């Protein structure tokens, strides 16, 4: 009986530590543009015995994300973009794989390529979106990109960024923080209904206050499980002493 209590508490403490790690990760990304809160769910798995279930262990499921929108920050920076409603920006990694993000803080690299990171380029309708040096950038709500060069009055279209709106249940968070579809699925198709606003970007959807409350509750749960383990050890020690004394 005692070992059952100890093992049950041990699994609870182990997975609560994982929850604490996720909460700390969320708090570390509270200022990361477009970041989606990481959520881990737990479920109880009974250990089946010959006659009845003897105990239940805690098993964590695959971490998921909260896809509710984050606050919009207005900057008036022509390279900042925010998606209104559902949808994602399509980006391409250095290895050629496509991923999806709500991070709309774009920049132009030395070659003029529109990017969100050193090796992460924004996907256009014909490859990379290249902005000429010194050109003024404008973007329509449908993601069409225009530039005005050398003080000209006319705008020239240079491409259209890829905006997608896949089923969020299919999205998996990769190690680099970007979302992607399973390997057995093709890349998401462009969605003409996704709308973009220039001069703003979406911030993280993590609530600092809520995360602090979660962390406090998780720390208390961890301490409770550790106390249960200590109590089980003490009970086992006392039981051994009683059994030893009864043999005399």
C-alpha positions in Angstrom: 0.0 0.0 0.0 2.8 2.4 1.0 4.7 1.8 -2.3 1.6 2.5 -4.2 1.2 5.9 -2.5 4.9 6.7 -3.1 4.8 5.8 -6.8 1.6 7.6 -7.4 3.0 10.8 -5.8 6.3 10.3 -7.7 4.5 10.4 -11.1 2.5 13.4 -10.0 5.6 15.3 -8.9 7.5 14.3 -12.1 4.7 15.6 -14.4 4.1 18.7 -12.3 7.8 19.5 -12.9 7.1 19.3 -16.6 4.1 21.7 -16.2 6.4 24.1 -14.3 8.8 24.0 -17.2 6.1 24.8 -19.7 4.9 27.7 -17.6 8.4 29.1 -17.3 8.8 28.8 -21.1 5.6 30.7 -21.6 6.7 33.5 -19.2 10.1 33.7 -21.0 8.2 34.3 -24.2 5.7 36.9 -22.9 7.3 39.5 -25.2 7.9 37.3 -28.2 5.9 38.5 -31.2 3.2 36.1 -32.2 4.1 33.5 -29.6 1.3 31.0 -28.7 1.0 29.8 -25.1 2.1 26.2 -24.5 -0.4 24.0 -22.8 0.2 20.5 -21.4 -2.8 18.3 -20.4 -2.6 15.4 -18.0 -4.7 12.3 -17.8 -4.9 9.5 -15.2 -4.1 6.0 -16.4 -5.2 3.1 -14.1 -2.8 0.3 -13.5 -5.0 -2.8 -14.1 -4.7 -5.7 -11.7 -6.0 -9.2 -11.8 -9.1 -8.3 -9.8 -9.3 -4.5 -9.8 -7.3 -1.4 -10.7 -4.6 -1.0 -8.0 -3.6 2.6 -8.7 -3.5 5.3 -11.3 -0.5 7.0 -12.8 -0.3 10.4 -14.4 0.6 10.6 -18.1 1.0 13.8 -20.0 -0.3 14.3 -23.5 1.6 16.0 -26.3 1.9 19.7 -25.6 -0.5 21.9 -27.5 -1.0 25.6 -28.0 -3.6 28.2 -27.2 -4.5 29.9 -30.5 -6.5 32.8 -29.1 -5.1 36.0 -30.6 -2.7 38.2 -28.7 -2.8 42.0 -28.3 -2.0 44.1 -31.3 0.9 46.6 -30.9 0.8 49.6 -33.2 4.3 50.8 -34.3 3.8 52.5 -37.7 6.8 50.6 -38.9 6.2 49.6 -42.5 7.8 46.2 -41.9 5.5 45.3 -39.1 2.4 43.3 -40.0 -0.5 41.8 -38.0 -3.1 39.2 -39.1 -6.6 40.1 -38.2 -8.6 37.0 -37.2 -7.5 33.6 -38.1 -4.5 32.7 -40.3 -0.8 32.5 -40.4 2.2 33.8 -42.3 4.0 31.1 -44.3 7.8 31.1 -43.8 10.6 29.0 -45.2 13.5 27.6 -43.2 17.0 27.3 -44.5 16.5 23.6 -45.2 13.5 24.5 -47.5 10.8 23.3 -45.1 7.7 25.5 -44.8 6.3 26.6 -41.4 3.7 28.9 -40.1 3.8 31.8 -37.6 1.9 34.8 -36.3 5.1 36.8 -35.9 4.7 39.7 -38.3 7.9 41.6 -37.4 9.6 41.4 -40.8 12.9 42.9 -41.9 14.9 43.2 -45.1 18.3 41.4 -45.1 21.4 42.4 -47.0 20.1 40.8 -50.2 16.7 42.5 -49.8 14.9 39.3 -48.8 11.9 39.7 -46.5 12.5 37.7 -43.4 11.4 37.1 -39.7 14.8 35.6 -38.7 18.3 35.2 -40.0 17.5 31.9 -41.8 13.7 32.2 -42.0 12.3 33.9 -45.1 8.8 35.0 -45.7 7.2 32.9 -48.5 5.9 34.8 -51.5 3.8 33.7 -54.5 7.0 33.1 -56.6 9.6 32.4 -53.9 11.3 35.0 -51.8 9.9 38.5 -51.5 12.8 40.8 -52.4 12.5 44.5 -51.5 14.9 46.8 -53.4 17.3 48.9 -51.3 15.8 52.2 -50.2 12.3 51.4 -51.5 9.2 52.3 -49.6 7.1 49.2 -48.8 3.4 48.9 -48.8 1.1 45.9 -48.4 -2.5 45.4 -49.2 -4.8 43.6 -46.7 -4.6 40.5 -48.9 -0.8 40.4 -48.6 0.0 41.9 -52.0 3.4 43.7 -51.7 4.1 47.0 -53.4 7.2 49.2 -53.5 7.9 52.8 -54.4 11.5 53.4 -55.6 13.6 56.6 -56.0 10.8 58.9 -54.9 8.5 57.8 -57.7 4.7 58.4 -57.4 3.7 55.0 -58.8 3.8 51.7 -56.9 5.2 48.6 -58.4 3.9 45.1 -57.3 6.8 42.8 -56.4 4.8 39.8 -55.1 2.3 38.6 -52.6 3.1 36.9 -49.3 1.6 33.5 -48.6 -1.2 33.7 -46.0 -2.7 30.4 -44.9 -5.4 29.3 -42.5 -4.9 25.5 -41.8 -6.9 23.6 -39.2 -5.2 24.5 -36.0 -5.7 20.9 -34.7 -3.3 19.7 -37.4 -0.5 22.1 -36.4 2.5 20.9 -34.5 4.9 23.2 -32.7 8.5 22.6 -33.9 11.6 22.9 -31.8 12.3 26.4 -33.3 8.9 27.6 -32.1 7.3 27.7 -35.5 4.2 25.6 -36.4 4.2 23.0 -39.1 1.9 20.4 -40.5 2.6 16.7 -40.1 5.2 15.3 -42.6 2.6 13.2 -44.4 0.5 16.3 -45.2 1.2 18.8 -48.1 1.9 22.4 -47.3 -1.1 24.6 -46.5 -2.7 26.3 -49.5 -3.0 30.1 -49.6 -6.2 31.4 -48.1 -7.6 34.6 -49.8 -9.8 35.3 -46.7 -6.8 36.0 -44.4 -6.3 39.7 -43.8 -3.2 41.7 -42.8 -2.7 45.1 -41.2 0.5 47.1 -41.9 2.2 49.1 -39.2 1.3 46.8 -36.3 2.3 43.4 -35.0 0.7 40.8 -32.8 2.3 40.2 -29.4 2.3 37.0 -27.3 -1.0 35.7 -26.1 0.6 34.7 -22.8 -1.0 36.4 -19.7 1.7 37.2 -17.2 -0.7 37.3 -14.3 -2.4 34.0 -15.2 1.0 32.4 -15.7 2.1 33.5 -12.3 -1.0 32.0 -10.7 -0.4 28.8 -12.6 3.2 28.6 -11.4 2.2 29.1 -7.8 -0.4 26.4 -8.0 2.0 24.0 -9.7 4.7 24.7 -7.1 2.2 23.9 -4.4 1.1 20.7 -6.1 4.8 19.6 -6.5 5.4 20.3 -2.8 2.2 18.3 -1.9 3.4 15.3 -3.9 6.9 15.5 -2.3 5.3 15.5 1.2 3.3 12.4 0.2 6.5 10.7 -0.8 8.1 11.7 2.5 5.1 10.5 4.5 5.1 7.2 2.6 8.8 6.7 3.5 8.2 7.5 7.1 5.2 5.1 7.3 7.3 2.3 5.7 10.1 2.9 8.2 7.7 2.7 11.1 6.1 -0.4 9.7 9.5 -2.1 9.4 10.3 -1.2 13.0 7.0 -2.6 14.2 7.5 -5.8 12.3 11.0 -6.2 13.6 9.8 -5.6 17.2 7.1 -8.2 16.8 9.6 -10.9 15.9 11.2 -10.7 19.4 
